[in-house]
């Protein structure tokens, strides 16, 4: 008897879901898919021209030039001694400014 009741409930739910789908009810209230709120005022050619101008002026790096390995970046030598750095680190730890991972 329990099996028959469960089967009837499952069948009823399945049929009601199928009927709702067939009827074309909109349960999303028009929220899906989201609509784009703005539209570009530039043409594709204008965007390409702006990109090429930025590349020519050096404002935009292309390809691998946009990735600078650490060795190629300008580095300034430290003005602090090892002891000064150690003291600053200890002071920061006492002030609770360092993360305590693994403790």
C-alpha positions in Angstrom: 0.0 0.0 0.0 2.8 2.4 0.8 4.4 1.7 -2.5 1.2 2.5 -4.3 0.9 5.8 -2.4 4.4 6.8 -3.2 4.0 5.9 -6.8 0.8 8.0 -7.0 2.5 11.0 -5.4 5.6 10.8 -7.7 3.4 10.3 -10.8 1.2 13.3 -9.8 4.3 15.5 -9.3 5.7 14.4 -12.6 2.5 15.1 -14.5 2.1 18.5 -12.9 5.6 19.5 -13.8 5.1 18.3 -17.4 1.8 20.2 -17.6 3.3 23.4 -16.3 6.1 23.0 -18.9 3.7 22.3 -21.7 1.5 25.3 -20.7 4.5 27.6 -21.1 4.2 29.2 -17.6 7.0 31.6 -16.9 8.3 31.0 -13.4 11.3 33.3 -13.9 9.2 36.5 -14.1 11.2 37.6 -17.1 14.5 37.6 -15.1 16.4 35.1 -17.3 18.5 35.7 -19.3 19.6 39.1 -18.0 19.5 41.8 -20.6 22.4 44.0 -21.4 21.7 47.5 -20.1 24.1 49.4 -22.3 25.0 49.4 -26.0 28.4 50.5 -27.4 28.4 53.6 -29.4 31.6 52.7 -31.2 31.9 50.5 -34.3 34.2 47.5 -34.4 36.5 49.4 -36.8 36.8 52.3 -34.3 37.7 50.0 -31.4 40.3 48.4 -33.6 41.8 51.8 -34.5 41.9 52.9 -30.9 43.7 49.6 -30.0 46.2 50.1 -32.7 46.8 53.7 -31.6 47.4 52.6 -28.0 49.9 49.9 -29.2 51.7 52.5 -31.3 51.9 55.0 -28.4 53.2 52.3 -26.0 50.1 52.5 -23.8 49.3 48.9 -24.4 51.7 46.0 -24.4 51.2 43.1 -26.8 51.8 39.4 -26.4 54.6 38.3 -24.1 55.7 41.9 -23.6 52.9 42.4 -21.0 54.6 39.8 -18.8 57.8 40.9 -17.2 59.7 38.3 -15.2 61.1 39.3 -11.9 64.6 39.5 -13.3 63.5 42.1 -15.9 61.7 44.3 -13.5 63.5 47.3 -12.0 64.5 46.5 -8.5 65.8 48.9 -6.0 68.3 47.8 -3.5 67.2 47.6 0.1 68.4 50.4 2.4 67.8 48.3 5.6 70.2 45.9 7.2 69.3 42.4 8.0 69.0 43.3 11.7 66.6 46.2 11.0 64.4 43.9 8.9 64.4 41.3 11.6 63.5 43.9 14.3 60.7 45.2 12.1 59.4 41.7 11.6 59.5 40.9 15.4 57.7 44.2 16.1 55.0 43.5 13.5 54.5 40.0 15.0 54.1 41.5 18.5 51.6 44.0 17.2 49.6 41.2 15.6 50.1 42.4 12.0 51.5 39.1 10.8 49.3 36.1 9.8 50.0 33.1 12.0 49.6 30.2 9.6 50.3 26.8 11.0 50.2 27.9 14.6 
